[in-house]
């Protein structure tokens, strides 16, 4: 029974890779390159930052980021959704604050 050149474990002849260390069992077998992870959408990050500091524009940037992520397949969908929800919350908070300031004098 052949042995792995890397870890000296017994390998089956039909195996292309050692199940213990992952090394190719023959010279013609090549390990595939790892897949690159997609980048995080920068507009989703911006939207989350705006949402964290109380900015209602996070609502707009969150929606833009969601649509871009659906088209490009980038990461950051959860960030964009959180920013959008926080943007809606900030719109309500700012609306209540503005209403209370405008009606306080009457």
CNS distance restraints for C-alpha pairs under 8 A (distance, minus, plus):
assign (resid   1 and name CA) (resid  10 and name CA) 6.46 0.50 0.50
assign (resid   1 and name CA) (resid  11 and name CA) 6.81 0.50 0.50
assign (resid   1 and name CA) (resid  12 and name CA) 6.81 0.50 0.50
assign (resid   1 and name CA) (resid  13 and name CA) 7.42 0.50 0.50
assign (resid   2 and name CA) (resid  10 and name CA) 5.98 0.50 0.50
assign (resid   2 and name CA) (resid  11 and name CA) 5.74 0.50 0.50
assign (resid   2 and name CA) (resid  12 and name CA) 6.92 0.50 0.50
assign (resid   2 and name CA) (resid  13 and name CA) 6.84 0.50 0.50
assign (resid   3 and name CA) (resid   8 and name CA) 5.20 0.50 0.50
assign (resid   3 and name CA) (resid   9 and name CA) 5.38 0.50 0.50
assign (resid   3 and name CA) (resid  10 and name CA) 4.59 0.50 0.50
assign (resid   3 and name CA) (resid  11 and name CA) 5.62 0.50 0.50
assign (resid   4 and name CA) (resid   8 and name CA) 4.62 0.50 0.50
assign (resid   4 and name CA) (resid   9 and name CA) 5.32 0.50 0.50
assign (resid   4 and name CA) (resid  10 and name CA) 6.43 0.50 0.50
assign (resid   4 and name CA) (resid  11 and name CA) 6.43 0.50 0.50
assign (resid   4 and name CA) (resid  18 and name CA) 6.46 0.50 0.50
assign (resid   4 and name CA) (resid  23 and name CA) 7.68 0.50 0.50
assign (resid   4 and name CA) (resid  25 and name CA) 6.17 0.50 0.50
assign (resid   5 and name CA) (resid  25 and name CA) 7.40 0.50 0.50
assign (resid   6 and name CA) (resid  21 and name CA) 7.48 0.50 0.50
assign (resid   6 and name CA) (resid  23 and name CA) 6.82 0.50 0.50
assign (resid   7 and name CA) (resid  20 and name CA) 7.76 0.50 0.50
assign (resid   7 and name CA) (resid  21 and name CA) 6.71 0.50 0.50
assign (resid   9 and name CA) (resid  18 and name CA) 7.86 0.50 0.50
assign (resid   9 and name CA) (resid  20 and name CA) 7.39 0.50 0.50
assign (resid  11 and name CA) (resid  15 and name CA) 6.83 0.50 0.50
assign (resid  11 and name CA) (resid  18 and name CA) 6.34 0.50 0.50
assign (resid  11 and name CA) (resid  19 and name CA) 7.86 0.50 0.50
assign (resid  11 and name CA) (resid  25 and name CA) 7.97 0.50 0.50
assign (resid  15 and name CA) (resid  25 and name CA) 7.12 0.50 0.50
assign (resid  16 and name CA) (resid  24 and name CA) 5.85 0.50 0.50
assign (resid  16 and name CA) (resid  25 and name CA) 5.47 0.50 0.50
assign (resid  16 and name CA) (resid  26 and name CA) 7.03 0.50 0.50
assign (resid  16 and name CA) (resid  29 and name CA) 6.47 0.50 0.50
assign (resid  17 and name CA) (resid  22 and name CA) 5.51 0.50 0.50
assign (resid  17 and name CA) (resid  23 and name CA) 5.45 0.50 0.50
assign (resid  17 and name CA) (resid  24 and name CA) 4.32 0.50 0.50
assign (resid  17 and name CA) (resid  25 and name CA) 5.20 0.50 0.50
assign (resid  17 and name CA) (resid  29 and name CA) 7.91 0.50 0.50
assign (resid  18 and name CA) (resid  22 and name CA) 4.83 0.50 0.50
assign (resid  18 and name CA) (resid  23 and name CA) 5.46 0.50 0.50
assign (resid  18 and name CA) (resid  24 and name CA) 6.35 0.50 0.50
assign (resid  18 and name CA) (resid  25 and name CA) 6.25 0.50 0.50
assign (resid  23 and name CA) (resid  31 and name CA) 7.62 0.50 0.50
assign (resid  24 and name CA) (resid  29 and name CA) 5.67 0.50 0.50
assign (resid  24 and name CA) (resid  30 and name CA) 6.52 0.50 0.50
assign (resid  24 and name CA) (resid  31 and name CA) 6.72 0.50 0.50
assign (resid  25 and name CA) (resid  29 and name CA) 7.11 0.50 0.50
assign (resid  38 and name CA) (resid  73 and name CA) 7.52 0.50 0.50
assign (resid  38 and name CA) (resid  74 and name CA) 5.42 0.50 0.50
assign (resid  38 and name CA) (resid  75 and name CA) 6.24 0.50 0.50
assign (resid  39 and name CA) (resid  74 and name CA) 5.75 0.50 0.50
assign (resid  39 and name CA) (resid  75 and name CA) 5.94 0.50 0.50
assign (resid  40 and name CA) (resid  44 and name CA) 7.72 0.50 0.50
assign (resid  40 and name CA) (resid  45 and name CA) 7.83 0.50 0.50
assign (resid  40 and name CA) (resid  74 and name CA) 5.73 0.50 0.50
assign (resid  40 and name CA) (resid  75 and name CA) 4.39 0.50 0.50
assign (resid  40 and name CA) (resid  76 and name CA) 5.22 0.50 0.50
assign (resid  41 and name CA) (resid  45 and name CA) 6.74 0.50 0.50
assign (resid  41 and name CA) (resid  65 and name CA) 6.91 0.50 0.50
assign (resid  41 and name CA) (resid  69 and name CA) 6.93 0.50 0.50
assign (resid  41 and name CA) (resid  74 and name CA) 5.92 0.50 0.50
assign (resid  41 and name CA) (resid  75 and name CA) 6.06 0.50 0.50
assign (resid  41 and name CA) (resid  76 and name CA) 5.75 0.50 0.50
assign (resid  42 and name CA) (resid  46 and name CA) 6.22 0.50 0.50
assign (resid  43 and name CA) (resid  47 and name CA) 5.99 0.50 0.50
assign (resid  43 and name CA) (resid  61 and name CA) 6.39 0.50 0.50
assign (resid  43 and name CA) (resid  62 and name CA) 7.42 0.50 0.50
assign (resid  43 and name CA) (resid  64 and name CA) 7.53 0.50 0.50
assign (resid  43 and name CA) (resid  65 and name CA) 5.44 0.50 0.50
assign (resid  44 and name CA) (resid  48 and name CA) 6.22 0.50 0.50
assign (resid  44 and name CA) (resid  61 and name CA) 7.04 0.50 0.50
assign (resid  44 and name CA) (resid  62 and name CA) 6.04 0.50 0.50
assign (resid  44 and name CA) (resid  65 and name CA) 5.16 0.50 0.50
assign (resid  44 and name CA) (resid  66 and name CA) 7.63 0.50 0.50
assign (resid  44 and name CA) (resid  76 and name CA) 6.09 0.50 0.50
assign (resid  44 and name CA) (resid  77 and name CA) 7.46 0.50 0.50
assign (resid  44 and name CA) (resid  79 and name CA) 5.87 0.50 0.50
assign (resid  44 and name CA) (resid  80 and name CA) 4.70 0.50 0.50
assign (resid  44 and name CA) (resid  83 and name CA) 7.54 0.50 0.50
assign (resid  45 and name CA) (resid  49 and name CA) 6.28 0.50 0.50
assign (resid  45 and name CA) (resid  76 and name CA) 7.62 0.50 0.50
assign (resid  45 and name CA) (resid  79 and name CA) 6.86 0.50 0.50
assign (resid  45 and name CA) (resid  80 and name CA) 7.47 0.50 0.50
assign (resid  46 and name CA) (resid  50 and name CA) 6.19 0.50 0.50
assign (resid  46 and name CA) (resid  58 and name CA) 7.80 0.50 0.50
assign (resid  46 and name CA) (resid  61 and name CA) 7.44 0.50 0.50
assign (resid  47 and name CA) (resid  51 and name CA) 6.08 0.50 0.50
assign (resid  47 and name CA) (resid  57 and name CA) 7.55 0.50 0.50
assign (resid  47 and name CA) (resid  58 and name CA) 4.51 0.50 0.50
assign (resid  47 and name CA) (resid  59 and name CA) 7.40 0.50 0.50
assign (resid  47 and name CA) (resid  61 and name CA) 5.19 0.50 0.50
assign (resid  47 and name CA) (resid  62 and name CA) 5.39 0.50 0.50
assign (resid  47 and name CA) (resid  65 and name CA) 7.97 0.50 0.50
assign (resid  47 and name CA) (resid  80 and name CA) 6.66 0.50 0.50
assign (resid  47 and name CA) (resid  83 and name CA) 5.55 0.50 0.50
assign (resid  47 and name CA) (resid  84 and name CA) 7.62 0.50 0.50
assign (resid  48 and name CA) (resid  52 and name CA) 6.11 0.50 0.50
assign (resid  48 and name CA) (resid  58 and name CA) 6.71 0.50 0.50
assign (resid  48 and name CA) (resid  62 and name CA) 7.75 0.50 0.50
assign (resid  48 and name CA) (resid  79 and name CA) 6.36 0.50 0.50
assign (resid  48 and name CA) (resid  80 and name CA) 6.82 0.50 0.50
assign (resid  48 and name CA) (resid  82 and name CA) 7.20 0.50 0.50
assign (resid  48 and name CA) (resid  83 and name CA) 4.68 0.50 0.50
assign (resid  49 and name CA) (resid  53 and name CA) 6.49 0.50 0.50
assign (resid  49 and name CA) (resid  58 and name CA) 7.92 0.50 0.50
assign (resid  50 and name CA) (resid  54 and name CA) 6.35 0.50 0.50
assign (resid  50 and name CA) (resid  55 and name CA) 4.95 0.50 0.50
assign (resid  50 and name CA) (resid  56 and name CA) 7.48 0.50 0.50
assign (resid  50 and name CA) (resid  57 and name CA) 6.87 0.50 0.50
assign (resid  50 and name CA) (resid  58 and name CA) 5.24 0.50 0.50
assign (resid  50 and name CA) (resid  83 and name CA) 7.83 0.50 0.50
assign (resid  51 and name CA) (resid  55 and name CA) 5.28 0.50 0.50
assign (resid  51 and name CA) (resid  56 and name CA) 6.90 0.50 0.50
assign (resid  51 and name CA) (resid  57 and name CA) 7.79 0.50 0.50
assign (resid  51 and name CA) (resid  58 and name CA) 5.17 0.50 0.50
assign (resid  51 and name CA) (resid  59 and name CA) 7.94 0.50 0.50
assign (resid  51 and name CA) (resid  83 and name CA) 5.48 0.50 0.50
assign (resid  51 and name CA) (resid  84 and name CA) 7.89 0.50 0.50
assign (resid  51 and name CA) (resid  86 and name CA) 5.71 0.50 0.50
assign (resid  51 and name CA) (resid  87 and name CA) 5.81 0.50 0.50
assign (resid  51 and name CA) (resid  90 and name CA) 7.74 0.50 0.50
assign (resid  54 and name CA) (resid  87 and name CA) 7.92 0.50 0.50
assign (resid  54 and name CA) (resid  90 and name CA) 6.22 0.50 0.50
assign (resid  55 and name CA) (resid  87 and name CA) 6.87 0.50 0.50
assign (resid  55 and name CA) (resid  90 and name CA) 6.75 0.50 0.50
assign (resid  56 and name CA) (resid  60 and name CA) 7.87 0.50 0.50
assign (resid  56 and name CA) (resid  87 and name CA) 4.90 0.50 0.50
assign (resid  56 and name CA) (resid  88 and name CA) 7.18 0.50 0.50
assign (resid  56 and name CA) (resid  90 and name CA) 5.46 0.50 0.50
assign (resid  56 and name CA) (resid  91 and name CA) 5.56 0.50 0.50
assign (resid  57 and name CA) (resid  61 and name CA) 6.35 0.50 0.50
assign (resid  57 and name CA) (resid  87 and name CA) 6.76 0.50 0.50
assign (resid  58 and name CA) (resid  62 and name CA) 5.64 0.50 0.50
assign (resid  58 and name CA) (resid  83 and name CA) 5.83 0.50 0.50
assign (resid  58 and name CA) (resid  84 and name CA) 6.11 0.50 0.50
assign (resid  58 and name CA) (resid  86 and name CA) 7.46 0.50 0.50
assign (resid  58 and name CA) (resid  87 and name CA) 4.96 0.50 0.50
assign (resid  59 and name CA) (resid  63 and name CA) 6.38 0.50 0.50
assign (resid  59 and name CA) (resid  83 and name CA) 6.66 0.50 0.50
assign (resid  59 and name CA) (resid  84 and name CA) 4.53 0.50 0.50
assign (resid  59 and name CA) (resid  85 and name CA) 7.26 0.50 0.50
assign (resid  59 and name CA) (resid  86 and name CA) 7.40 0.50 0.50
assign (resid  59 and name CA) (resid  87 and name CA) 4.22 0.50 0.50
assign (resid  59 and name CA) (resid  88 and name CA) 6.17 0.50 0.50
assign (resid  60 and name CA) (resid  64 and name CA) 6.33 0.50 0.50
assign (resid  60 and name CA) (resid  84 and name CA) 7.45 0.50 0.50
assign (resid  60 and name CA) (resid  87 and name CA) 7.93 0.50 0.50
assign (resid  61 and name CA) (resid  65 and name CA) 6.01 0.50 0.50
assign (resid  61 and name CA) (resid  80 and name CA) 8.00 0.50 0.50
assign (resid  61 and name CA) (resid  84 and name CA) 7.71 0.50 0.50
assign (resid  62 and name CA) (resid  66 and name CA) 6.16 0.50 0.50
assign (resid  62 and name CA) (resid  80 and name CA) 4.75 0.50 0.50
assign (resid  62 and name CA) (resid  81 and name CA) 6.49 0.50 0.50
assign (resid  62 and name CA) (resid  83 and name CA) 5.62 0.50 0.50
assign (resid  62 and name CA) (resid  84 and name CA) 4.73 0.50 0.50
assign (resid  62 and name CA) (resid  87 and name CA) 7.97 0.50 0.50
assign (resid  63 and name CA) (resid  67 and name CA) 6.35 0.50 0.50
assign (resid  63 and name CA) (resid  80 and name CA) 7.24 0.50 0.50
assign (resid  63 and name CA) (resid  81 and name CA) 7.95 0.50 0.50
assign (resid  63 and name CA) (resid  84 and name CA) 6.54 0.50 0.50
assign (resid  64 and name CA) (resid  68 and name CA) 6.24 0.50 0.50
assign (resid  65 and name CA) (resid  69 and name CA) 5.99 0.50 0.50
assign (resid  65 and name CA) (resid  77 and name CA) 7.71 0.50 0.50
assign (resid  65 and name CA) (resid  80 and name CA) 6.00 0.50 0.50
assign (resid  66 and name CA) (resid  70 and name CA) 6.25 0.50 0.50
assign (resid  66 and name CA) (resid  77 and name CA) 6.15 0.50 0.50
assign (resid  66 and name CA) (resid  80 and name CA) 5.95 0.50 0.50
assign (resid  66 and name CA) (resid  81 and name CA) 7.23 0.50 0.50
assign (resid  67 and name CA) (resid  71 and name CA) 6.46 0.50 0.50
assign (resid  68 and name CA) (resid  72 and name CA) 6.03 0.50 0.50
assign (resid  68 and name CA) (resid  73 and name CA) 7.99 0.50 0.50
assign (resid  69 and name CA) (resid  73 and name CA) 5.18 0.50 0.50
assign (resid  69 and name CA) (resid  74 and name CA) 5.16 0.50 0.50
assign (resid  69 and name CA) (resid  75 and name CA) 6.92 0.50 0.50
assign (resid  69 and name CA) (resid  76 and name CA) 7.39 0.50 0.50
assign (resid  69 and name CA) (resid  77 and name CA) 6.54 0.50 0.50
assign (resid  70 and name CA) (resid  74 and name CA) 7.77 0.50 0.50
assign (resid  76 and name CA) (resid  80 and name CA) 6.19 0.50 0.50
assign (resid  77 and name CA) (resid  81 and name CA) 6.19 0.50 0.50
assign (resid  78 and name CA) (resid  82 and name CA) 6.11 0.50 0.50
assign (resid  79 and name CA) (resid  83 and name CA) 6.10 0.50 0.50
assign (resid  80 and name CA) (resid  84 and name CA) 6.07 0.50 0.50
assign (resid  81 and name CA) (resid  85 and name CA) 6.19 0.50 0.50
assign (resid  82 and name CA) (resid  86 and name CA) 6.10 0.50 0.50
assign (resid  83 and name CA) (resid  87 and name CA) 5.92 0.50 0.50
assign (resid  84 and name CA) (resid  88 and name CA) 6.35 0.50 0.50
assign (resid  85 and name CA) (resid  89 and name CA) 6.34 0.50 0.50
assign (resid  86 and name CA) (resid  90 and name CA) 6.08 0.50 0.50
assign (resid  87 and name CA) (resid  91 and name CA) 6.21 0.50 0.50
assign (resid  88 and name CA) (resid  92 and name CA) 6.43 0.50 0.50
assign (resid  89 and name CA) (resid  93 and name CA) 6.20 0.50 0.50
assign (resid  90 and name CA) (resid  94 and name CA) 5.91 0.50 0.50
assign (resid  91 and name CA) (resid  95 and name CA) 5.96 0.50 0.50
assign (resid  92 and name CA) (resid  96 and name CA) 6.12 0.50 0.50
assign (resid  93 and name CA) (resid  97 and name CA) 6.12 0.50 0.50
assign (resid  94 and name CA) (resid  98 and name CA) 5.98 0.50 0.50
assign (resid  95 and name CA) (resid  99 and name CA) 6.00 0.50 0.50
assign (resid  96 and name CA) (resid 100 and name CA) 6.07 0.50 0.50
assign (resid  97 and name CA) (resid 101 and name CA) 6.17 0.50 0.50
assign (resid  98 and name CA) (resid 102 and name CA) 6.11 0.50 0.50
assign (resid  99 and name CA) (resid 103 and name CA) 6.06 0.50 0.50
assign (resid 100 and name CA) (resid 104 and name CA) 5.65 0.50 0.50
assign (resid 101 and name CA) (resid 105 and name CA) 7.71 0.50 0.50
